[in-house]
Amino acid sequence: MTITSFFHWSDLLKDVQGLFFDLVALTVALADKVGDDKGLAEHLKLPIQRINDYQLLLKHHAGCNKL
């Protein structure tokens, strides 16, 4: 890796980090606006919670493909 590419990636990483912090701030502001007291992690599904969603999707797509 050249020193130029290192600085390029370093700048890119700083930009991504800034966008992430902006997204977190926006999420908190919107949650405050609607009176939501849950954190972001409480809204995200755990992998085990997605199994039912996958089953429903498979049933739906199986029903759509019948001739």
CHARMM-style PDB file with segment names, atoms N, HN, CA, C and O in Angstrom:
ATOM      1  N   MET     1       0.847  -1.162   0.000  1.00  0.00      PROA
ATOM      2  CA  MET     1       0.000   0.000   0.000  1.00  0.00      PROA
ATOM      3  C   MET     1       0.900   1.235   0.000  1.00  0.00      PROA
ATOM      4  O   MET     1       1.838   1.348   0.789  1.00  0.00      PROA
ATOM      5  N   THR     2       0.591   2.132  -0.888  1.00  0.00      PROA
ATOM      6  HN  THR     2      -0.171   2.041  -1.529  1.00  0.00      PROA
ATOM      7  CA  THR     2       1.375   3.364  -0.944  1.00  0.00      PROA
ATOM      8  C   THR     2       0.836   4.355   0.077  1.00  0.00      PROA
ATOM      9  O   THR     2      -0.285   4.221   0.567  1.00  0.00      PROA
ATOM     10  N   ILE     3       1.645   5.337   0.381  1.00  0.00      PROA
ATOM     11  HN  ILE     3       2.556   5.445  -0.018  1.00  0.00      PROA
ATOM     12  CA  ILE     3       1.243   6.348   1.358  1.00  0.00      PROA
ATOM     13  C   ILE     3       0.055   7.151   0.837  1.00  0.00      PROA
ATOM     14  O   ILE     3      -0.788   7.586   1.622  1.00  0.00      PROA
ATOM     15  N   THR     4      -0.019   7.352  -0.472  1.00  0.00      PROA
ATOM     16  HN  THR     4       0.665   6.999  -1.109  1.00  0.00      PROA
ATOM     17  CA  THR     4      -1.137   8.088  -1.065  1.00  0.00      PROA
ATOM     18  C   THR     4      -2.443   7.319  -0.900  1.00  0.00      PROA
ATOM     19  O   THR     4      -3.466   7.899  -0.535  1.00  0.00      PROA
ATOM     20  N   SER     5      -2.411   6.014  -1.168  1.00  0.00      PROA
ATOM     21  HN  SER     5      -1.580   5.543  -1.464  1.00  0.00      PROA
ATOM     22  CA  SER     5      -3.636   5.224  -1.025  1.00  0.00      PROA
ATOM     23  C   SER     5      -4.048   5.119   0.438  1.00  0.00      PROA
ATOM     24  O   SER     5      -5.238   5.056   0.747  1.00  0.00      PROA
ATOM     25  N   PHE     6      -3.061   5.101   1.342  1.00  0.00      PROA
ATOM     26  HN  PHE     6      -2.095   5.152   1.090  1.00  0.00      PROA
ATOM     27  CA  PHE     6      -3.381   5.069   2.773  1.00  0.00      PROA
ATOM     28  C   PHE     6      -4.159   6.315   3.169  1.00  0.00      PROA
ATOM     29  O   PHE     6      -5.164   6.221   3.874  1.00  0.00      PROA
ATOM     30  N   PHE     7      -3.704   7.481   2.723  1.00  0.00      PROA
ATOM     31  HN  PHE     7      -2.887   7.557   2.151  1.00  0.00      PROA
ATOM     32  CA  PHE     7      -4.399   8.712   3.073  1.00  0.00      PROA
ATOM     33  C   PHE     7      -5.766   8.783   2.417  1.00  0.00      PROA
ATOM     34  O   PHE     7      -6.708   9.325   2.995  1.00  0.00      PROA
ATOM     35  N   HSD     8      -5.879   8.238   1.214  1.00  0.00      PROA
ATOM     36  HN  HSD     8      -5.114   7.798   0.744  1.00  0.00      PROA
ATOM     37  CA  HSD     8      -7.178   8.194   0.544  1.00  0.00      PROA
ATOM     38  C   HSD     8      -8.156   7.363   1.381  1.00  0.00      PROA
ATOM     39  O   HSD     8      -9.275   7.806   1.639  1.00  0.00      PROA
ATOM     40  N   TRP     9      -7.750   6.182   1.799  1.00  0.00      PROA
ATOM     41  HN  TRP     9      -6.841   5.822   1.589  1.00  0.00      PROA
ATOM     42  CA  TRP     9      -8.618   5.322   2.603  1.00  0.00      PROA
ATOM     43  C   TRP     9      -8.891   5.946   3.969  1.00  0.00      PROA
ATOM     44  O   TRP     9      -9.989   5.804   4.506  1.00  0.00      PROA
ATOM     45  N   SER    10      -7.923   6.619   4.518  1.00  0.00      PROA
ATOM     46  HN  SER    10      -7.031   6.734   4.082  1.00  0.00      PROA
ATOM     47  CA  SER    10      -8.109   7.285   5.799  1.00  0.00      PROA
ATOM     48  C   SER    10      -9.173   8.378   5.692  1.00  0.00      PROA
ATOM     49  O   SER    10     -10.032   8.500   6.565  1.00  0.00      PROA
ATOM     50  N   ASP    11      -9.114   9.165   4.628  1.00  0.00      PROA
ATOM     51  HN  ASP    11      -8.417   9.066   3.919  1.00  0.00      PROA
ATOM     52  CA  ASP    11     -10.117  10.209   4.399  1.00  0.00      PROA
ATOM     53  C   ASP    11     -11.499   9.596   4.169  1.00  0.00      PROA
ATOM     54  O   ASP    11     -12.500  10.100   4.679  1.00  0.00      PROA
ATOM     55  N   LEU    12     -11.547   8.525   3.414  1.00  0.00      PROA
ATOM     56  HN  LEU    12     -10.734   8.115   3.000  1.00  0.00      PROA
ATOM     57  CA  LEU    12     -12.812   7.845   3.151  1.00  0.00      PROA
ATOM     58  C   LEU    12     -13.415   7.307   4.444  1.00  0.00      PROA
ATOM     59  O   LEU    12     -14.619   7.425   4.670  1.00  0.00      PROA
ATOM     60  N   LEU    13     -12.585   6.726   5.279  1.00  0.00      PROA
ATOM     61  HN  LEU    13     -11.607   6.631   5.096  1.00  0.00      PROA
ATOM     62  CA  LEU    13     -13.045   6.203   6.561  1.00  0.00      PROA
ATOM     63  C   LEU    13     -13.601   7.321   7.441  1.00  0.00      PROA
ATOM     64  O   LEU    13     -14.618   7.141   8.110  1.00  0.00      PROA
ATOM     65  N   LYS    14     -12.937   8.464   7.438  1.00  0.00      PROA
ATOM     66  HN  LYS    14     -12.111   8.610   6.895  1.00  0.00      PROA
ATOM     67  CA  LYS    14     -13.437   9.607   8.211  1.00  0.00      PROA
ATOM     68  C   LYS    14     -14.794  10.066   7.686  1.00  0.00      PROA
ATOM     69  O   LYS    14     -15.674  10.412   8.474  1.00  0.00      PROA
ATOM     70  N   ASP    15     -14.974  10.075   6.362  1.00  0.00      PROA
ATOM     71  HN  ASP    15     -14.258   9.794   5.722  1.00  0.00      PROA
ATOM     72  CA  ASP    15     -16.257  10.453   5.775  1.00  0.00      PROA
ATOM     73  C   ASP    15     -17.361   9.481   6.176  1.00  0.00      PROA
ATOM     74  O   ASP    15     -18.466   9.897   6.524  1.00  0.00      PROA
ATOM     75  N   VAL    16     -17.061   8.196   6.127  1.00  0.00      PROA
ATOM     76  HN  VAL    16     -16.164   7.858   5.844  1.00  0.00      PROA
ATOM     77  CA  VAL    16     -18.042   7.178   6.497  1.00  0.00      PROA
ATOM     78  C   VAL    16     -18.389   7.304   7.978  1.00  0.00      PROA
ATOM     79  O   VAL    16     -19.555   7.199   8.358  1.00  0.00      PROA
ATOM     80  N   GLN    17     -17.390   7.527   8.797  1.00  0.00      PROA
ATOM     81  HN  GLN    17     -16.443   7.612   8.488  1.00  0.00      PROA
ATOM     82  CA  GLN    17     -17.619   7.695  10.229  1.00  0.00      PROA
ATOM     83  C   GLN    17     -18.514   8.910  10.483  1.00  0.00      PROA
ATOM     84  O   GLN    17     -19.415   8.856  11.320  1.00  0.00      PROA
ATOM     85  N   GLY    18     -18.269   9.990   9.770  1.00  0.00      PROA
ATOM     86  HN  GLY    18     -17.537  10.034   9.091  1.00  0.00      PROA
ATOM     87  CA  GLY    18     -19.097  11.186   9.912  1.00  0.00      PROA
ATOM     88  C   GLY    18     -20.538  10.921   9.506  1.00  0.00      PROA
ATOM     89  O   GLY    18     -21.467  11.373  10.176  1.00  0.00      PROA
ATOM     90  N   LEU    19     -20.729  10.189   8.410  1.00  0.00      PROA
ATOM     91  HN  LEU    19     -19.974   9.823   7.866  1.00  0.00      PROA
ATOM     92  CA  LEU    19     -22.083   9.840   7.972  1.00  0.00      PROA
ATOM     93  C   LEU    19     -22.789   8.968   9.006  1.00  0.00      PROA
ATOM     94  O   LEU    19     -23.982   9.134   9.261  1.00  0.00      PROA
ATOM     95  N   PHE    20     -22.041   8.040   9.597  1.00  0.00      PROA
ATOM     96  HN  PHE    20     -21.072   7.905   9.390  1.00  0.00      PROA
ATOM     97  CA  PHE    20     -22.619   7.169  10.619  1.00  0.00      PROA
ATOM     98  C   PHE    20     -23.088   7.989  11.816  1.00  0.00      PROA
ATOM     99  O   PHE    20     -24.195   7.784  12.312  1.00  0.00      PROA
ATOM    100  N   PHE    21     -22.260   8.911  12.281  1.00  0.00      PROA
ATOM    101  HN  PHE    21     -21.360   9.078  11.878  1.00  0.00      PROA
ATOM    102  CA  PHE    21     -22.642   9.746  13.416  1.00  0.00      PROA
ATOM    103  C   PHE    21     -23.842  10.619  13.072  1.00  0.00      PROA
ATOM    104  O   PHE    21     -24.706  10.847  13.918  1.00  0.00      PROA
ATOM    105  N   ASP    22     -23.900  11.111  11.826  1.00  0.00      PROA
ATOM    106  HN  ASP    22     -23.197  10.925  11.139  1.00  0.00      PROA
ATOM    107  CA  ASP    22     -25.064  11.890  11.394  1.00  0.00      PROA
ATOM    108  C   ASP    22     -26.324  11.031  11.405  1.00  0.00      PROA
ATOM    109  O   ASP    22     -27.389  11.495  11.810  1.00  0.00      PROA
ATOM    110  N   LEU    23     -26.205   9.788  10.963  1.00  0.00      PROA
ATOM    111  HN  LEU    23     -25.339   9.411  10.634  1.00  0.00      PROA
ATOM    112  CA  LEU    23     -27.343   8.876  10.951  1.00  0.00      PROA
ATOM    113  C   LEU    23     -27.830   8.573  12.363  1.00  0.00      PROA
ATOM    114  O   LEU    23     -29.034   8.536  12.616  1.00  0.00      PROA
ATOM    115  N   VAL    24     -26.906   8.361  13.268  1.00  0.00      PROA
ATOM    116  HN  VAL    24     -25.928   8.392  13.063  1.00  0.00      PROA
ATOM    117  CA  VAL    24     -27.279   8.110  14.669  1.00  0.00      PROA
ATOM    118  C   VAL    24     -27.982   9.334  15.248  1.00  0.00      PROA
ATOM    119  O   VAL    24     -28.998   9.201  15.929  1.00  0.00      PROA
ATOM    120  N   ALA    25     -27.451  10.517  14.983  1.00  0.00      PROA
ATOM    121  HN  ALA    25     -26.625  10.625  14.430  1.00  0.00      PROA
ATOM    122  CA  ALA    25     -28.067  11.748  15.496  1.00  0.00      PROA
ATOM    123  C   ALA    25     -29.465  11.932  14.918  1.00  0.00      PROA
ATOM    124  O   ALA    25     -30.377  12.339  15.636  1.00  0.00      PROA
ATOM    125  N   LEU    26     -29.647  11.642  13.638  1.00  0.00      PROA
ATOM    126  HN  LEU    26     -28.906  11.311  13.054  1.00  0.00      PROA
ATOM    127  CA  LEU    26     -30.961  11.746  13.005  1.00  0.00      PROA
ATOM    128  C   LEU    26     -31.934  10.745  13.618  1.00  0.00      PROA
ATOM    129  O   LEU    26     -33.092  11.077  13.871  1.00  0.00      PROA
ATOM    130  N   THR    27     -31.467   9.524  13.855  1.00  0.00      PROA
ATOM    131  HN  THR    27     -30.526   9.254  13.649  1.00  0.00      PROA
ATOM    132  CA  THR    27     -32.317   8.496  14.460  1.00  0.00      PROA
ATOM    133  C   THR    27     -32.770   8.916  15.853  1.00  0.00      PROA
ATOM    134  O   THR    27     -33.940   8.754  16.200  1.00  0.00      PROA
ATOM    135  N   VAL    28     -31.863   9.449  16.643  1.00  0.00      PROA
ATOM    136  HN  VAL    28     -30.913   9.580  16.362  1.00  0.00      PROA
ATOM    137  CA  VAL    28     -32.207   9.910  17.992  1.00  0.00      PROA
ATOM    138  C   VAL    28     -33.193  11.071  17.925  1.00  0.00      PROA
ATOM    139  O   VAL    28     -34.148  11.125  18.700  1.00  0.00      PROA
ATOM    140  N   ALA    29     -32.962  11.993  17.004  1.00  0.00      PROA
ATOM    141  HN  ALA    29     -32.187  11.948  16.375  1.00  0.00      PROA
ATOM    142  CA  ALA    29     -33.855  13.142  16.872  1.00  0.00      PROA
ATOM    143  C   ALA    29     -35.260  12.711  16.468  1.00  0.00      PROA
ATOM    144  O   ALA    29     -36.244  13.226  16.999  1.00  0.00      PROA
ATOM    145  N   LEU    30     -35.359  11.764  15.528  1.00  0.00      PROA
ATOM    146  HN  LEU    30     -34.560  11.346  15.097  1.00  0.00      PROA
ATOM    147  CA  LEU    30     -36.674  11.280  15.111  1.00  0.00      PROA
ATOM    148  C   LEU    30     -37.364  10.517  16.232  1.00  0.00      PROA
ATOM    149  O   LEU    30     -38.574  10.646  16.421  1.00  0.00      PROA
ATOM    150  N   ALA    31     -36.604   9.727  16.975  1.00  0.00      PROA
ATOM    151  HN  ALA    31     -35.621   9.622  16.822  1.00  0.00      PROA
ATOM    152  CA  ALA    31     -37.182   8.989  18.102  1.00  0.00      PROA
ATOM    153  C   ALA    31     -37.718   9.972  19.155  1.00  0.00      PROA
ATOM    154  O   ALA    31     -38.800   9.762  19.703  1.00  0.00      PROA
ATOM    155  N   ASP    32     -36.976  11.023  19.430  1.00  0.00      PROA
ATOM    156  HN  ASP    32     -36.098  11.193  18.985  1.00  0.00      PROA
ATOM    157  CA  ASP    32     -37.445  12.032  20.380  1.00  0.00      PROA
ATOM    158  C   ASP    32     -38.708  12.717  19.873  1.00  0.00      PROA
ATOM    159  O   ASP    32     -39.621  13.001  20.647  1.00  0.00      PROA
ATOM    160  N   LYS    33     -38.754  12.978  18.580  1.00  0.00      PROA
ATOM    161  HN  LYS    33     -38.011  12.747  17.951  1.00  0.00      PROA
ATOM    162  CA  LYS    33     -39.896  13.679  17.985  1.00  0.00      PROA
ATOM    163  C   LYS    33     -41.184  12.878  18.118  1.00  0.00      PROA
ATOM    164  O   LYS    33     -42.247  13.451  18.358  1.00  0.00      PROA
ATOM    165  N   VAL    34     -41.101  11.565  17.965  1.00  0.00      PROA
ATOM    166  HN  VAL    34     -40.238  11.100  17.770  1.00  0.00      PROA
ATOM    167  CA  VAL    34     -42.302  10.724  18.046  1.00  0.00      PROA
ATOM    168  C   VAL    34     -42.513  10.147  19.439  1.00  0.00      PROA
ATOM    169  O   VAL    34     -43.473   9.411  19.669  1.00  0.00      PROA
ATOM    170  N   GLY    35     -41.623  10.476  20.364  1.00  0.00      PROA
ATOM    171  HN  GLY    35     -40.843  11.074  20.177  1.00  0.00      PROA
ATOM    172  CA  GLY    35     -41.767  10.012  21.736  1.00  0.00      PROA
ATOM    173  C   GLY    35     -41.380   8.560  21.947  1.00  0.00      PROA
ATOM    174  O   GLY    35     -41.897   7.905  22.853  1.00  0.00      PROA
ATOM    175  N   ASP    36     -40.494   8.060  21.138  1.00  0.00      PROA
ATOM    176  HN  ASP    36     -40.074   8.592  20.402  1.00  0.00      PROA
ATOM    177  CA  ASP    36     -40.038   6.678  21.251  1.00  0.00      PROA
ATOM    178  C   ASP    36     -38.877   6.619  22.226  1.00  0.00      PROA
ATOM    179  O   ASP    36     -37.871   7.305  22.047  1.00  0.00      PROA
ATOM    180  N   ASP    37     -39.018   5.792  23.265  1.00  0.00      PROA
ATOM    181  HN  ASP    37     -39.835   5.234  23.410  1.00  0.00      PROA
ATOM    182  CA  ASP    37     -37.964   5.716  24.268  1.00  0.00      PROA
ATOM    183  C   ASP    37     -37.071   4.494  24.096  1.00  0.00      PROA
ATOM    184  O   ASP    37     -36.199   4.246  24.929  1.00  0.00      PROA
ATOM    185  N   LYS    38     -37.275   3.728  23.029  1.00  0.00      PROA
ATOM    186  HN  LYS    38     -37.984   3.929  22.353  1.00  0.00      PROA
ATOM    187  CA  LYS    38     -36.442   2.553  22.772  1.00  0.00      PROA
ATOM    188  C   LYS    38     -35.164   2.967  22.044  1.00  0.00      PROA
ATOM    189  O   LYS    38     -35.148   3.944  21.295  1.00  0.00      PROA
ATOM    190  N   GLY    39     -34.129   2.230  22.272  1.00  0.00      PROA
ATOM    191  HN  GLY    39     -34.142   1.436  22.880  1.00  0.00      PROA
ATOM    192  CA  GLY    39     -32.893   2.456  21.538  1.00  0.00      PROA
ATOM    193  C   GLY    39     -32.952   1.764  20.178  1.00  0.00      PROA
ATOM    194  O   GLY    39     -33.841   0.952  19.922  1.00  0.00      PROA
ATOM    195  N   LEU    40     -32.019   2.086  19.328  1.00  0.00      PROA
ATOM    196  HN  LEU    40     -31.297   2.746  19.536  1.00  0.00      PROA
ATOM    197  CA  LEU    40     -31.980   1.499  17.994  1.00  0.00      PROA
ATOM    198  C   LEU    40     -31.864  -0.022  18.057  1.00  0.00      PROA
ATOM    199  O   LEU    40     -32.505  -0.728  17.278  1.00  0.00      PROA
ATOM    200  N   ALA    41     -31.059  -0.521  18.971  1.00  0.00      PROA
ATOM    201  HN  ALA    41     -30.538   0.053  19.604  1.00  0.00      PROA
ATOM    202  CA  ALA    41     -30.858  -1.964  19.087  1.00  0.00      PROA
ATOM    203  C   ALA    41     -32.152  -2.689  19.429  1.00  0.00      PROA
ATOM    204  O   ALA    41     -32.333  -3.844  19.045  1.00  0.00      PROA
ATOM    205  N   GLU    42     -33.044  -2.032  20.139  1.00  0.00      PROA
ATOM    206  HN  GLU    42     -32.897  -1.094  20.451  1.00  0.00      PROA
ATOM    207  CA  GLU    42     -34.313  -2.668  20.500  1.00  0.00      PROA
ATOM    208  C   GLU    42     -35.258  -2.794  19.314  1.00  0.00      PROA
ATOM    209  O   GLU    42     -36.195  -3.592  19.353  1.00  0.00      PROA
ATOM    210  N   HSD    43     -35.026  -2.020  18.266  1.00  0.00      PROA
ATOM    211  HN  HSD    43     -34.266  -1.371  18.234  1.00  0.00      PROA
ATOM    212  CA  HSD    43     -35.867  -2.096  17.068  1.00  0.00      PROA
ATOM    213  C   HSD    43     -35.344  -3.110  16.052  1.00  0.00      PROA
ATOM    214  O   HSD    43     -36.085  -3.547  15.171  1.00  0.00      PROA
ATOM    215  N   LEU    44     -34.093  -3.477  16.170  1.00  0.00      PROA
ATOM    216  HN  LEU    44     -33.491  -3.121  16.885  1.00  0.00      PROA
ATOM    217  CA  LEU    44     -33.506  -4.411  15.215  1.00  0.00      PROA
ATOM    218  C   LEU    44     -33.847  -5.842  15.599  1.00  0.00      PROA
ATOM    219  O   LEU    44     -33.910  -6.181  16.781  1.00  0.00      PROA
ATOM    220  N   LYS    45     -34.066  -6.672  14.594  1.00  0.00      PROA
ATOM    221  HN  LYS    45     -34.014  -6.397  13.634  1.00  0.00      PROA
ATOM    222  CA  LYS    45     -34.379  -8.073  14.845  1.00  0.00      PROA
ATOM    223  C   LYS    45     -33.109  -8.875  15.017  1.00  0.00      PROA
ATOM    224  O   LYS    45     -32.099  -8.632  14.358  1.00  0.00      PROA
ATOM    225  N   LEU    46     -33.184  -9.835  15.919  1.00  0.00      PROA
ATOM    226  HN  LEU    46     -34.005 -10.033  16.455  1.00  0.00      PROA
ATOM    227  CA  LEU    46     -32.100 -10.792  16.062  1.00  0.00      PROA
ATOM    228  C   LEU    46     -32.234 -11.837  14.965  1.00  0.00      PROA
ATOM    229  O   LEU    46     -33.341 -12.062  14.474  1.00  0.00      PROA
ATOM    230  N   PRO    47     -31.148 -12.479  14.566  1.00  0.00      PROA
ATOM    231  CA  PRO    47     -31.243 -13.493  13.506  1.00  0.00      PROA
ATOM    232  C   PRO    47     -32.295 -14.569  13.790  1.00  0.00      PROA
ATOM    233  O   PRO    47     -32.987 -14.999  12.868  1.00  0.00      PROA
ATOM    234  N   ILE    48     -32.428 -15.002  15.016  1.00  0.00      PROA
ATOM    235  HN  ILE    48     -31.866 -14.652  15.765  1.00  0.00      PROA
ATOM    236  CA  ILE    48     -33.406 -16.036  15.338  1.00  0.00      PROA
ATOM    237  C   ILE    48     -34.840 -15.534  15.151  1.00  0.00      PROA
ATOM    238  O   ILE    48     -35.748 -16.326  14.899  1.00  0.00      PROA
ATOM    239  N   GLN    49     -35.042 -14.222  15.275  1.00  0.00      PROA
ATOM    240  HN  GLN    49     -34.304 -13.578  15.480  1.00  0.00      PROA
ATOM    241  CA  GLN    49     -36.376 -13.649  15.101  1.00  0.00      PROA
ATOM    242  C   GLN    49     -36.773 -13.546  13.631  1.00  0.00      PROA
ATOM    243  O   GLN    49     -37.944 -13.318  13.326  1.00  0.00      PROA
ATOM    244  N   ARG    50     -35.826 -13.708  12.721  1.00  0.00      PROA
ATOM    245  HN  ARG    50     -34.875 -13.893  12.969  1.00  0.00      PROA
ATOM    246  CA  ARG    50     -36.111 -13.589  11.292  1.00  0.00      PROA
ATOM    247  C   ARG    50     -36.637 -14.878  10.686  1.00  0.00      PROA
ATOM    248  O   ARG    50     -37.136 -14.868   9.560  1.00  0.00      PROA
ATOM    249  N   ILE    51     -36.535 -15.991  11.409  1.00  0.00      PROA
ATOM    250  HN  ILE    51     -36.129 -15.999  12.323  1.00  0.00      PROA
ATOM    251  CA  ILE    51     -36.921 -17.287  10.840  1.00  0.00      PROA
ATOM    252  C   ILE    51     -38.370 -17.281  10.389  1.00  0.00      PROA
ATOM    253  O   ILE    51     -38.672 -17.770   9.300  1.00  0.00      PROA
ATOM    254  N   ASN    52     -39.272 -16.742  11.192  1.00  0.00      PROA
ATOM    255  HN  ASN    52     -39.027 -16.345  12.077  1.00  0.00      PROA
ATOM    256  CA  ASN    52     -40.682 -16.701  10.794  1.00  0.00      PROA
ATOM    257  C   ASN    52     -40.886 -15.862   9.538  1.00  0.00      PROA
ATOM    258  O   ASN    52     -41.714 -16.207   8.695  1.00  0.00      PROA
ATOM    259  N   ASP    53     -40.146 -14.772   9.404  1.00  0.00      PROA
ATOM    260  HN  ASP    53     -39.474 -14.492  10.089  1.00  0.00      PROA
ATOM    261  CA  ASP    53     -40.248 -13.951   8.203  1.00  0.00      PROA
ATOM    262  C   ASP    53     -39.841 -14.753   6.974  1.00  0.00      PROA
ATOM    263  O   ASP    53     -40.494 -14.664   5.934  1.00  0.00      PROA
ATOM    264  N   TYR    54     -38.763 -15.540   7.084  1.00  0.00      PROA
ATOM    265  HN  TYR    54     -38.233 -15.612   7.930  1.00  0.00      PROA
ATOM    266  CA  TYR    54     -38.313 -16.349   5.961  1.00  0.00      PROA
ATOM    267  C   TYR    54     -39.340 -17.400   5.598  1.00  0.00      PROA
ATOM    268  O   TYR    54     -39.572 -17.662   4.418  1.00  0.00      PROA
ATOM    269  N   GLN    55     -39.966 -18.010   6.609  1.00  0.00      PROA
ATOM    270  HN  GLN    55     -39.778 -17.796   7.568  1.00  0.00      PROA
ATOM    271  CA  GLN    55     -40.987 -19.020   6.338  1.00  0.00      PROA
ATOM    272  C   GLN    55     -42.161 -18.405   5.595  1.00  0.00      PROA
ATOM    273  O   GLN    55     -42.680 -19.002   4.651  1.00  0.00      PROA
ATOM    274  N   LEU    56     -42.582 -17.219   6.011  1.00  0.00      PROA
ATOM    275  HN  LEU    56     -42.160 -16.735   6.777  1.00  0.00      PROA
ATOM    276  CA  LEU    56     -43.692 -16.549   5.330  1.00  0.00      PROA
ATOM    277  C   LEU    56     -43.330 -16.181   3.900  1.00  0.00      PROA
ATOM    278  O   LEU    56     -44.154 -16.318   2.996  1.00  0.00      PROA
ATOM    279  N   LEU    57     -42.109 -15.716   3.688  1.00  0.00      PROA
ATOM    280  HN  LEU    57     -41.440 -15.604   4.423  1.00  0.00      PROA
ATOM    281  CA  LEU    57     -41.675 -15.374   2.338  1.00  0.00      PROA
ATOM    282  C   LEU    57     -41.655 -16.605   1.438  1.00  0.00      PROA
ATOM    283  O   LEU    57     -42.094 -16.547   0.290  1.00  0.00      PROA
ATOM    284  N   LEU    58     -41.147 -17.713   1.961  1.00  0.00      PROA
ATOM    285  HN  LEU    58     -40.791 -17.760   2.894  1.00  0.00      PROA
ATOM    286  CA  LEU    58     -41.106 -18.937   1.172  1.00  0.00      PROA
ATOM    287  C   LEU    58     -42.506 -19.416   0.825  1.00  0.00      PROA
ATOM    288  O   LEU    58     -42.750 -19.826  -0.310  1.00  0.00      PROA
ATOM    289  N   LYS    59     -43.425 -19.372   1.771  1.00  0.00      PROA
ATOM    290  HN  LYS    59     -43.227 -19.039   2.693  1.00  0.00      PROA
ATOM    291  CA  LYS    59     -44.808 -19.781   1.497  1.00  0.00      PROA
ATOM    292  C   LYS    59     -45.423 -18.884   0.442  1.00  0.00      PROA
ATOM    293  O   LYS    59     -46.110 -19.360  -0.463  1.00  0.00      PROA
ATOM    294  N   HSD    60     -45.178 -17.584   0.555  1.00  0.00      PROA
ATOM    295  HN  HSD    60     -44.621 -17.197   1.289  1.00  0.00      PROA
ATOM    296  CA  HSD    60     -45.734 -16.634  -0.415  1.00  0.00      PROA
ATOM    297  C   HSD    60     -45.197 -16.911  -1.817  1.00  0.00      PROA
ATOM    298  O   HSD    60     -45.961 -16.959  -2.782  1.00  0.00      PROA
ATOM    299  N   HSD    61     -43.887 -17.090  -1.924  1.00  0.00      PROA
ATOM    300  HN  HSD    61     -43.267 -17.050  -1.140  1.00  0.00      PROA
ATOM    301  CA  HSD    61     -43.283 -17.313  -3.240  1.00  0.00      PROA
ATOM    302  C   HSD    61     -43.664 -18.678  -3.804  1.00  0.00      PROA
ATOM    303  O   HSD    61     -43.801 -18.825  -5.018  1.00  0.00      PROA
ATOM    304  N   ALA    62     -43.834 -19.667  -2.951  1.00  0.00      PROA
ATOM    305  HN  ALA    62     -43.723 -19.548  -1.964  1.00  0.00      PROA
ATOM    306  CA  ALA    62     -44.269 -20.983  -3.433  1.00  0.00      PROA
ATOM    307  C   ALA    62     -45.678 -20.888  -3.996  1.00  0.00      PROA
ATOM    308  O   ALA    62     -45.984 -21.524  -5.004  1.00  0.00      PROA
ATOM    309  N   GLY    63     -46.538 -20.102  -3.359  1.00  0.00      PROA
ATOM    310  HN  GLY    63     -46.288 -19.585  -2.540  1.00  0.00      PROA
ATOM    311  CA  GLY    63     -47.905 -19.931  -3.840  1.00  0.00      PROA
ATOM    312  C   GLY    63     -47.967 -19.141  -5.131  1.00  0.00      PROA
ATOM    313  O   GLY    63     -48.851 -19.378  -5.955  1.00  0.00      PROA
ATOM    314  N   CYS    64     -47.058 -18.215  -5.325  1.00  0.00      PROA
ATOM    315  HN  CYS    64     -46.340 -18.023  -4.657  1.00  0.00      PROA
ATOM    316  CA  CYS    64     -47.036 -17.392  -6.540  1.00  0.00      PROA
ATOM    317  C   CYS    64     -46.549 -18.170  -7.757  1.00  0.00      PROA
ATOM    318  O   CYS    64     -46.899 -17.828  -8.887  1.00  0.00      PROA
ATOM    319  N   ASN    65     -45.753 -19.203  -7.545  1.00  0.00      PROA
ATOM    320  HN  ASN    65     -45.469 -19.480  -6.627  1.00  0.00      PROA
ATOM    321  CA  ASN    65     -45.135 -19.932  -8.656  1.00  0.00      PROA
ATOM    322  C   ASN    65     -45.968 -21.121  -9.140  1.00  0.00      PROA
ATOM    323  O   ASN    65     -45.569 -21.793 -10.092  1.00  0.00      PROA
ATOM    324  N   LYS    66     -47.106 -21.396  -8.514  1.00  0.00      PROA
ATOM    325  HN  LYS    66     -47.430 -20.850  -7.741  1.00  0.00      PROA
ATOM    326  CA  LYS    66     -47.941 -22.516  -8.946  1.00  0.00      PROA
ATOM    327  C   LYS    66     -48.623 -22.177 -10.255  1.00  0.00      PROA
ATOM    328  O   LYS    66     -49.119 -21.067 -10.446  1.00  0.00      PROA
ATOM    329  N   LEU    67     -48.643 -23.147 -11.153  1.00  0.00      PROA
ATOM    330  HN  LEU    67     -48.240 -24.049 -10.999  1.00  0.00      PROA
ATOM    331  CA  LEU    67     -49.297 -22.936 -12.458  1.00  0.00      PROA
ATOM    332  C   LEU    67     -50.638 -23.619 -12.497  1.00  0.00      PROA
ATOM    333  OT1 LEU    67     -51.335 -23.554 -13.509  1.00  0.00      PROA
TER     334      LEU     67
END
